[in-house]
């Protein structure tokens, strides 16, 4: 009887823990009318997928999710690597201050994480890292696009056609700089000089040998000479 009662209590606790996840899942398959109605409260009728369609098509959810995954995986890897080395040193090595460091580490685990949310957010906000990937990627670099309007020297902009973001940036820079050439390498992504080194070198050398000639738009395909 006691075992049955114990399992019953565990089942009730499990339902209490799992119910919010169940509720969020079924709500995501409801439209606004179903969310306000009591007729299909615990099960969508019918199932609606427009919420996920709008999430993917009208927001940058995929990008946000990717950024979160990158930050979570990289921070977990770094923390695990550093923590493993530190734990080995405290557990196996004998040095001055070993006991104090071990005690301080254990004491920090007694501090509830919720207490640290506000000061941690304040620190992140003061560093300018709130709602941003600045400081852990190329986003930390300032934009000098406005300076291109005054650029009068011959310029060559090279990008891979398969890198849509930097291809568009190269096109915008080419339209901004009057004396410039644009080279979009086919079958290349972000690292053109590594993916197509022969044609990248050819484009650069041809550009350098023709800087005294009138500059036109340049479209380069692998296996062909850049147009002058």
C-alpha positions as CSV (number, residue, x, y, z in Angstrom):
1,X,0.0,0.0,0.0
2,X,2.8,2.4,0.8
3,X,4.5,1.7,-2.5
4,X,1.2,2.4,-4.4
5,X,0.8,5.7,-2.5
6,X,4.4,6.7,-3.3
7,X,4.0,6.0,-7.0
8,X,0.7,7.9,-6.9
9,X,2.4,10.9,-5.4
10,X,5.2,10.7,-8.0
11,X,2.7,10.5,-10.8
12,X,0.9,13.6,-9.5
13,X,4.2,15.5,-9.3
14,X,5.3,14.4,-12.7
15,X,2.0,15.7,-14.2
16,X,2.4,19.0,-12.4
17,X,5.9,19.3,-13.9
18,X,5.0,18.2,-17.4
19,X,1.7,20.0,-17.8
20,X,3.2,23.5,-18.6
21,X,5.2,21.9,-21.5
22,X,2.1,20.1,-22.7
23,X,0.1,23.4,-22.5
24,X,2.7,25.4,-24.4
25,X,2.9,22.7,-27.1
26,X,-0.8,22.4,-27.8
27,X,-1.3,26.2,-27.6
28,X,1.3,26.6,-30.4
29,X,-1.0,24.6,-32.7
30,X,-4.0,26.8,-32.0
31,X,-5.2,29.9,-33.8
32,X,-6.2,33.0,-31.9
33,X,-9.9,32.0,-31.8
34,X,-9.1,28.6,-30.3
35,X,-6.9,30.2,-27.7
36,X,-9.8,32.3,-26.5
37,X,-12.3,29.5,-26.7
38,X,-13.1,26.9,-24.0
39,X,-14.3,24.2,-26.5
40,X,-10.8,23.0,-27.5
41,X,-9.0,24.0,-24.3
42,X,-6.9,20.8,-23.8
43,X,-6.6,19.7,-27.5
44,X,-6.4,21.7,-30.7
45,X,-9.4,21.2,-33.0
46,X,-8.3,21.5,-35.7
47,X,-4.5,21.6,-35.6
48,X,-3.1,24.8,-37.0
49,X,0.5,25.3,-38.2
50,X,0.3,29.0,-39.2
51,X,2.0,30.0,-36.0
52,X,5.2,28.2,-37.0
53,X,4.9,29.4,-40.6
54,X,4.8,33.0,-39.4
55,X,7.6,32.4,-36.9
56,X,9.9,31.1,-39.7
57,X,8.9,33.4,-42.5
58,X,8.2,36.7,-40.8
59,X,10.9,36.7,-38.1
60,X,14.5,35.8,-37.9
61,X,13.9,32.9,-35.5
62,X,16.3,30.6,-37.3
63,X,19.1,33.2,-37.0
64,X,18.2,33.8,-33.3
65,X,18.1,30.1,-32.6
66,X,21.4,29.6,-34.4
67,X,23.0,32.4,-32.4
68,X,21.7,30.9,-29.1
69,X,23.0,27.5,-30.1
70,X,26.4,28.8,-30.9
71,X,26.7,30.8,-27.7
72,X,25.4,27.9,-25.6
73,X,27.6,25.2,-27.1
74,X,30.8,27.3,-27.1
75,X,30.3,28.6,-23.5
76,X,29.5,25.0,-22.3
77,X,32.6,23.7,-24.0
78,X,34.9,26.4,-22.6
79,X,33.4,26.1,-19.1
80,X,33.7,22.3,-19.2
81,X,37.3,22.4,-20.4
82,X,38.4,25.0,-17.8
83,X,36.4,23.4,-15.0
84,X,37.9,20.0,-15.7
85,X,41.4,21.4,-15.5
86,X,40.6,23.3,-12.3
87,X,38.9,20.3,-10.7
88,X,41.8,18.0,-11.4
89,X,44.2,20.6,-9.9
90,X,42.2,20.9,-6.7
91,X,41.5,17.2,-6.3
92,X,45.0,15.7,-7.2
93,X,47.6,18.4,-6.6
94,X,48.9,19.8,-3.3
95,X,49.6,23.5,-3.3
96,X,49.2,26.6,-1.0
97,X,45.6,27.8,-0.8
98,X,44.2,24.5,-2.2
99,X,41.7,24.2,0.8
100,X,40.6,27.8,0.5
101,X,39.9,27.5,-3.2
102,X,38.0,24.3,-2.7
103,X,35.9,25.8,0.1
104,X,35.2,29.0,-1.9
105,X,34.1,27.0,-4.9
106,X,31.7,25.0,-2.8
107,X,30.3,28.1,-1.1
108,X,29.5,29.7,-4.5
109,X,27.2,26.8,-5.3
110,X,25.2,27.7,-2.2
111,X,24.3,31.1,-3.7
112,X,20.9,30.8,-5.5
113,X,21.3,31.6,-9.2
114,X,18.2,33.8,-9.2
115,X,20.0,36.3,-6.9
116,X,22.6,36.9,-9.6
117,X,20.2,37.6,-12.5
118,X,19.8,41.3,-11.8
119,X,23.5,42.2,-11.2
120,X,24.6,39.9,-14.1
121,X,22.1,41.7,-16.4
122,X,23.3,45.1,-15.2
123,X,26.9,44.2,-16.0
124,X,26.0,42.9,-19.4
125,X,24.0,46.0,-20.2
126,X,26.8,48.3,-19.0
127,X,29.2,46.5,-21.3
128,X,26.8,47.0,-24.3
129,X,26.3,43.3,-24.7
130,X,22.5,43.2,-24.0
131,X,20.5,41.9,-26.9
132,X,23.6,41.8,-29.1
133,X,26.3,39.5,-30.2
134,X,28.9,42.3,-30.0
135,X,32.1,41.3,-28.4
136,X,32.0,37.6,-29.5
137,X,31.9,38.1,-33.3
138,X,32.5,40.4,-36.3
139,X,29.5,42.5,-35.0
140,X,31.9,44.3,-32.7
141,X,33.6,46.0,-35.6
142,X,32.2,49.5,-36.4
143,X,30.8,50.3,-39.8
144,X,32.8,52.5,-42.1
145,X,30.4,52.3,-45.0
146,X,29.8,56.1,-45.0
147,X,33.6,56.6,-45.6
148,X,33.3,54.8,-48.9
149,X,31.6,57.8,-50.5
150,X,34.8,59.8,-50.4
151,X,37.0,56.9,-51.6
152,X,38.6,57.8,-55.0
153,X,41.3,55.2,-55.4
154,X,40.7,52.1,-57.6
155,X,39.1,49.3,-55.5
156,X,38.4,45.6,-56.0
157,X,35.6,43.9,-54.1
158,X,35.7,40.1,-54.1
159,X,33.0,37.8,-52.7
160,X,31.7,34.3,-53.2
161,X,28.3,33.9,-55.0
162,X,27.2,31.3,-52.4
163,X,27.7,33.8,-49.6
164,X,24.5,35.8,-50.1
165,X,25.2,38.2,-47.2
166,X,28.7,39.3,-48.2
167,X,27.8,39.2,-51.9
168,X,25.1,41.8,-51.2
169,X,27.6,43.9,-49.1
170,X,30.1,43.8,-52.0
171,X,27.4,45.0,-54.5
172,X,26.5,47.9,-52.2
173,X,30.1,48.9,-51.8
174,X,30.7,48.6,-55.5
175,X,27.7,50.9,-56.1
176,X,29.1,53.4,-53.6
177,X,32.7,53.6,-54.8
178,X,32.8,55.1,-58.3
179,X,36.2,53.6,-59.3
180,X,35.7,50.0,-58.4
181,X,35.4,46.5,-59.8
182,X,33.1,43.8,-58.5
183,X,34.2,40.2,-58.6
184,X,31.7,37.5,-57.6
185,X,33.3,34.1,-57.7
186,X,31.0,31.2,-58.6
187,X,31.1,28.0,-56.6
188,X,32.6,29.9,-53.7
189,X,31.4,30.8,-50.2
190,X,32.9,33.1,-47.5
191,X,36.5,32.2,-48.0
192,X,37.1,32.8,-51.7
193,X,40.8,33.0,-51.4
194,X,40.8,29.4,-50.0
195,X,38.0,27.9,-52.1
196,X,39.1,29.3,-55.4
197,X,42.8,30.4,-54.9
198,X,43.8,30.3,-58.5
199,X,40.9,32.4,-59.8
200,X,41.2,34.8,-56.8
201,X,44.9,35.4,-57.5
202,X,44.1,35.9,-61.2
203,X,41.4,38.4,-60.4
204,X,43.7,40.4,-58.1
205,X,46.6,40.3,-60.5
206,X,44.4,41.4,-63.4
207,X,43.0,44.2,-61.4
208,X,46.5,45.4,-60.3
209,X,47.7,45.3,-63.9
210,X,44.7,47.3,-65.1
211,X,44.4,50.0,-62.5
212,X,45.3,52.7,-65.1
213,X,42.5,51.5,-67.4
214,X,38.8,52.5,-67.2
215,X,37.2,50.4,-64.5
216,X,34.0,48.4,-65.2
217,X,31.9,45.9,-63.3
218,X,33.7,42.5,-63.1
219,X,31.9,39.2,-63.0
220,X,34.3,36.2,-62.7
221,X,33.4,32.6,-63.2
222,X,35.8,29.7,-62.4
223,X,37.7,28.7,-65.5
224,X,37.4,32.1,-67.2
225,X,39.5,35.3,-67.3
226,X,38.2,38.3,-65.5
227,X,36.8,41.0,-67.9
228,X,38.7,44.2,-68.0
